[in-house]
Every structure is written in structure tokens, then in C-alpha cells.
Amino acid sequence: MTRLQANLVLLLAAAIWGGGFVAQSTAMATIGPFWFVGLRFAIAALAVLPFAVLEARRIGSRPERRHMGGFLLVGLALFGGAITQQIGLQTTTVTNSSFLTGLYVVFVPVISIVIFQRFPHWIVWPVALLALIGIFLLSGGNIQAVSTGDLWSIACAAFWGLQIVLAGHFVSRSERPLALSATQFAVCAIVSLMIGIAVEPVSLDAVGGALAEILYVGLISSGLAFVLQVIGQRHTTAPQAAIFLSSEALFGAFFGALLLDETLPPLGYLGCGLIFAAMLIVELVPELLNRRRNARLQSTRS
């Protein structure tokens, strides 16, 4: 798979996630966030498990213990991102949640520094400020209007950034995208259901009322889209993956407007534009500067 094909696979995953925001939001009318996240990823784990078994048979061995440890870490990061996003959707709109979640494109290089000492381009820091201004405008230019759900969505972006960095790292070393996917889904489901049993009441009627949303996000947004993410990340870098995946913000806003009649104040649209500009700048500017520098070096040598 070429890098272009990998990035297009990631773009498809982002489109699926964008549509999933609507299902995640409407499900909150009947079921709590921990049960919803637990059930969606339990379905995803069961859907992917047979393919992970076939992958192990094709390779001729089970994943090594060190790889499984990494897969578990990815699963915990996935749980953090999924549950903070779901809690946030209780008190913010699909549009706000999708754009704020897209801030993981700024978190990815920062997390890469902390974990792997991979220092990003200098452009990351002014872009982070630009993104913060966008968040302020997304609230309508009133800091008091930033909802609790918006803050949960920002926390979600940090967890997604961690998940992207860890998933790219461990899938490139294990070459087992389906085993990683099945493991992270199972970890997320188990942790969420354990907490759900302890803190959230649930009934068959509640599950039945959200069954369509659970099946959609379980099989499509989780089972399919996260597998596409892991497969695509085998053939591209974590920062490039982040920029293509961040397009889910636009898809989320589109589906929120189309299906839920959501709107933004005028300053909110400007804020969305600044956030998306930050996502683009943080990836495109370093690439363009590197190409220009390489072209100068080649002309000097010739």
C-alpha cells in the first residue's frame, strides 16, 4: 500500500467517525456513556476477533508478550478517548465535539516528544495558540459559554492523540493490525462495562432504545473505522495520519447540520475555521519547508 492509498484509507475512517458522532449523541437519550462505550466496543471486538485469528494463522504465530503489552496500552488510551468523548456529548453539540476532538492533531507531536523524544517542527507552538483562539471563538467569544462537554471533548482529544501515537508505534513493530484492533477493543469494552456495572443503572429497555446506534458505532464506527485507522497507519507517519483523521471534524459538523439541525453563532464558524487551519498548518508547513530545503541542497550540489 502506498502512502497516498494509506492516507485515503484514513480519510474514509474519518468520514465514518464523523457520521458516528450523530449516533453517539442520540444514544445518550436512553443509555449511559459507560454502558454505551462498553457495548459498542464489545461488538467491535467480537466482529474483529475472527479476522485476528486468521491473521495469526497466516503469520504462523501468536503475538509476542511485549507486543500484547503495547496493545493493552493502546486499549487504555482508546478507553480514555471514547469515554471522555461520550460524556462530553451529553452537554455539548455534535459540531463542537467533532471540532474539539480534532485537536488531537496538535496533541500528537507533543505526546511524541514526551514518550519517544521525537521533537516536532517549531510551527507546532504558534499553531497550538491558533487552535486555542479557535476554541475561544467556537464558544461564541465568551469564555463563560465553554460548556463542561467542551472541556470533556478537549480531554478526549488528548487521549485520541495518545492512541494515535501508540497505535502507530506498536502496529509498525508487530505487523499485526487486526490483533491490535481486537485487543484494544476488548480492553476498552471490559474497562467500560466494569465501571458501568458499578455506577450506571441499565435495563433491557434502555439497551433496546439505543440498539441501532450501538450496532452502527460498534460495527461501523468502531469495528470498521478503527481497523482502517490501524491498517492505514502501517504505511504513513503519525502526524500525517492525524491530519487526515482530523477531517472527521468537518464530517461531524456536516452530519450534525444535516441530521440534527445544529447551528453555530457567526464567531463559532470563524473558530471552526481557525481550528481546521491549525490542523492543516501543523502538517503542511513542515512538509513544504522540508521540500524547499531539499531542493536547495540538490541545486547546491549540482
Disulfide bonds with the S-S distance in Angstrom:
none
